Amino acid sequence: MSQSDQHSHLVIQVVKALENRFPSMSFIADVQQKPGGPVPPLIDGFRPDVYASEDSNRSIVIAEAKTDGDLNNTHTNKQIECFLNYLERRKNGFFVLAVTGCRADSARTLMRFMRQVTYVTSTAITVFDGCDFWLLDSSNGATWDLS
């Protein structure tokens, strides 16, 4: 499976998991299954892999999928920072970093760091490891719980 095939598979996997978790929301993924289909909006110059909003309570979900070789770099850090800041301005956001299971520990470490540097207080931060969602504890930002 090529790097882009792995990425597409991970995006589709996280969309299915999010649809189960948030059945009232309509998710848009940056994986073109039909030419001319909708794509997520640009956010501060970056397009997330998955986006959904719910007008009734202004909830927004953003998910970003990262393959094993693409997790720890400046581009990824900047994307995540922009997405967290965007969600934080809206006060009812849910951010998901989707990775393969073998990168879940690295992803959780990265997200603890990103929470500190972006001063996130009202956005839920999760890591999806292909099977489960791990929620970063909002009170101390040091522990992860299955959610």
N, C-alpha and C positions, 0 to 999 in steps of 0.2 A: 504494500500500500504506500503510495507516495505521500510526501509531506502534506500536499494540498488535499489528498483524499482523506488522510487522517484528520485534518482540520475540519473538513466538511462532515465527516462522520461524527466528530465530537460536537459540532454545532447542532446537528440533527438530534443527537442523543440528549443534549441539554434542553432543546426545545420540547421534546417529548416529556421529559421530566418536569419542566416548568408548566406545561399544559396540564399535567396531572395535579400539580401543586396549586395552580391558579386557574381553575376551569372557566372562570368568567372573563378571562383576559384573552385577547387575540394577539398572538406573537408574530412578529415579522423577523425573518432571519435573512442574513446576508449570504444565503446559499440559494442561488437562482435555480429554482426548479421549473419555472416557466419564464420564457423571455418576456421582458417588460413587466415582470411582477414587482410588487412593492419591495423596497429595501429600507432598512432602518435609517433614521435621519442622521445627518452629520452633527456631531457634538464637538464643538471647539476644534474642528478640523479632522476629527476621527469618526469613523463609522463603526458602531458596535456590531458584534456578530448577531446579537439578538436584542430586540426592543419591544416593549409593550407598555401601554398606559391605560389607565382606567379612569374615565372622567368623573365617575360618581364620588370617589374619594381621593382623586388625584394621585393614585399609586402609580409608580413607574418602576419597571423592571428592566435592567440592563444586564446582559450576560456577554462575557468575552471568553472565547475559547483559545487556549494556548496548547500547542503540541509540545512535546518534550524538549525540543531544541530551541523553542521560541519563548520560554518563560522568563528567563532572567536577562533582560537587555534594556537599554535606555528607552527604546520605542514602546515596549510593553509598559514600563513604569509610567511614561508620559500618558499613554492611553488610559491606564487605570486611574491615574491622578485626575485627568479631565472628567472621566465618567463619575468618579466619586464626588468631585466638586459640583458637577451638574445635579446629581441626585441630592446632594446635601442642600442645595439651594431650594429644592422642592419639598423638603422635609418629610417625605413619606416614600423613600426609595428602597430598592432591594437590588443589591449588586451581587452577581455571581461570576466567579472565576472558574471556568470549566477546564479541567486538566485530566490527563490519564491517571489511573490509580498510582502508578509509580512516582508521579510528580506531586502528589497531594501534600506531602509534608513540606516540600519547597514552596508550594503555592500558599499554604497556611502561614508559613514564615513571612513570605512576601506581603501577604495581606495584613498581617499584624504590623509590619513596618509601614505600609501605605496608610493604614488607619492613623498611625501616629503623625506622619508628616502632613496629612491632609486635614487633621483635626475633625474627623468624622464623629458626629454625635447622634444624628437622627437617621442614618442610613444603615440598613441591615447589610452585613457583609457575610457572604457565604462562599465556600469552595465546594464545587461539585466534582466528585472524583470518578464519575462514570456510573456510580451506583447510589451514592448518598450525598445529601447536602450537609455540610458542616457549617454551623453558624458561629461566628466570632462573638464571644460574650460582650455585650455592650457596656457592662458596668466596669470591667477592668481591662478588657481588650487583650487578655493573656490566655484565655482558655477557649476551647472549641467544643461545641456540643452537637450531636446529631440532631438535625431538625426535621 
